[in-house]
Amino acid sequence: CNPEAPYLTNGGATLWDTQTEQLADEICSGCDTDAEKVQEIYSWIIHCFEYDHDYYAFIQYFDVRQTLRTRKGVCYDFSNLFAALCRSQNIPCYVVDGTSYETAAQHTWNRVYYNGSWWDVDVTNDTTAKQNNERLYGFRKLESSYSPDNYYWITKIY
């Protein structure tokens, strides 16, 4: 028996419930392909959530119900929500933690697999960029799920 691929698991930091899976089903209801599902999930998050500028914690944890209820979060929340929604649709998705090469700031984003390729996506950046009418990061094609990043030294992929 092979363990389930880590990019599809429900557990650890990226934990969701049946209500979350039903929500993902609703978001993706008109979609035929994984690419369409990923775009719908991404669009839904960047249009319906806002960055929680008042949030500060020494230890972060992801609570899908709280994030969905408040419609607020930080990069860790948005990245785990995106992964939970994608994974509940059987779309491979990683959460990536990194430290900025320039400022040593920590950040979390995603790598998602569709159309035969892995893609970087930063829903946190695009949530705030959309609210400020700035340029979106969007999706950036990668050579593999473990490709290095141009802005962050990757500390963990899960």
Buried (B, 14 or more C-beta within 10 A) or exposed (E): EEEEEBBBBBEEBBBBEEEBBEBBEEBBEEBEEBBEBBBBBBBBBBEEBBBBEEEEEEEBEBEBEEBBEBEBBBBBBBBBBBBBBBBBBEBBBBBBBBEEEEEEEBBBBBBBBBEEEBBBBBBBBBBBBBEEEEEBBEBBEBEEBEBEBEEBEBEEBB
